[in-house]
């Protein structure tokens, strides 16, 4: 979660993240979740996806973003201090933009 003091003009309090999940539109996306500490819940209601992340276990679900946009969610488990506010931000973009994003990430990793 981005601290309130670090928000910029137009940012949404309690929903902004430092790293968005970028996915392509009109493509089935598989999400695999786990946890290192307590039970969390990866939930983005506007994409129709909600899955529990449990320590020592892999869970999976999928979704399809049929349009471009920014979709917000939050952890929906009571799993610790400030965890109820743990935000999720999914940006759905066209396939060309997604491929460019992945190329940039791979370039940064080299």
C-alpha positions as CSV (number, residue, x, y, z in Angstrom):
1,X,0.0,0.0,0.0
2,X,1.3,3.5,-0.8
3,X,1.5,5.6,2.3
4,X,-1.0,8.5,2.4
5,X,1.9,11.0,2.5
6,X,3.2,9.6,-0.8
7,X,0.0,9.8,-2.8
8,X,0.0,12.0,-5.9
9,X,-2.8,14.0,-7.4
10,X,-5.5,11.7,-8.6
11,X,-4.4,8.6,-6.6
12,X,-7.0,6.7,-4.7
13,X,-6.3,6.3,-0.9
14,X,-6.0,2.7,0.4
15,X,-6.1,1.3,-3.2
16,X,-2.8,2.5,-4.8
17,X,0.0,0.0,-4.9
18,X,3.7,0.4,-5.8
19,X,3.5,-2.4,-8.4
20,X,0.4,-3.0,-10.6
21,X,-0.4,-6.4,-12.0
22,X,-0.5,-5.9,-15.8
23,X,-2.5,-8.5,-17.8
24,X,-3.6,-8.7,-21.5
25,X,-7.3,-8.2,-22.5
26,X,-9.2,-11.0,-24.1
27,X,-6.8,-13.6,-22.8
28,X,-7.5,-16.2,-20.1
29,X,-5.2,-15.4,-17.1
30,X,-4.3,-18.0,-14.5
31,X,-3.5,-16.8,-11.0
32,X,-1.6,-19.0,-8.6
33,X,-1.4,-17.8,-5.0
34,X,0.2,-18.8,-1.8
35,X,1.2,-17.1,1.5
36,X,4.3,-17.0,3.6
37,X,2.6,-16.1,6.9
38,X,-1.2,-16.1,7.3
39,X,-4.3,-16.7,5.2
40,X,-4.9,-13.9,2.7
41,X,-7.6,-13.5,0.1
42,X,-6.7,-12.2,-3.4
43,X,-10.0,-10.6,-4.4
44,X,-10.8,-8.3,-7.4
45,X,-14.7,-8.2,-7.5
46,X,-15.0,-6.3,-10.8
47,X,-13.1,-9.2,-12.5
48,X,-15.2,-11.8,-10.7
49,X,-12.2,-13.4,-8.9
50,X,-11.5,-14.2,-5.3
51,X,-9.1,-16.9,-4.0
52,X,-7.6,-17.7,-0.6
53,X,-3.8,-17.7,-0.3
54,X,-2.8,-20.2,2.4
55,X,0.7,-20.9,3.8
56,X,2.2,-24.1,2.4
57,X,-0.5,-24.5,-0.3
58,X,-0.9,-23.4,-3.9
59,X,-4.3,-22.3,-5.0
60,X,-5.3,-21.3,-8.5
61,X,-8.1,-19.5,-10.3
62,X,-8.5,-17.7,-13.5
63,X,-10.2,-14.7,-15.1
64,X,-10.7,-13.0,-18.4
65,X,-10.5,-9.2,-18.7
66,X,-12.7,-8.4,-21.6
67,X,-12.0,-4.6,-21.7
68,X,-9.0,-2.4,-20.9
69,X,-9.0,-0.6,-17.6
70,X,-7.8,-0.5,-14.0
71,X,-9.4,-2.9,-11.6
72,X,-9.0,-2.6,-7.8
73,X,-9.4,-5.1,-5.1
74,X,-8.3,-5.7,-1.5
75,X,-7.5,-8.6,0.8
76,X,-10.8,-9.7,2.2
77,X,-9.5,-11.7,5.2
78,X,-8.9,-10.4,8.7
79,X,-5.3,-11.6,8.8
80,X,-3.4,-9.0,10.8
81,X,-2.9,-5.3,11.4
82,X,-3.6,-3.3,8.1
83,X,-4.0,-6.5,6.1
84,X,-7.7,-5.7,5.6
85,X,-6.5,-2.7,3.6
86,X,-3.9,-4.6,1.5
87,X,-4.8,-3.3,-2.0
88,X,-4.6,-5.1,-5.3
89,X,-4.4,-3.2,-8.6
90,X,-4.9,-5.0,-12.0
91,X,-4.3,-3.1,-15.2
92,X,-5.8,-4.7,-18.3
93,X,-4.1,-3.5,-21.5
94,X,-4.1,-4.6,-25.2
95,X,-1.8,-7.4,-26.2
96,X,0.8,-5.1,-27.9
97,X,1.1,-2.9,-24.7
98,X,1.3,-6.1,-22.6
99,X,4.2,-7.5,-24.8
100,X,6.0,-4.2,-24.5
101,X,5.6,-4.2,-20.7
102,X,7.0,-7.8,-20.5
103,X,10.0,-6.8,-22.7
104,X,10.7,-3.9,-20.4
105,X,10.6,-6.1,-17.4
106,X,12.9,-8.7,-19.0
107,X,15.3,-5.9,-20.0
108,X,15.4,-4.6,-16.4
109,X,16.2,-8.2,-15.1
110,X,19.2,-8.6,-17.4
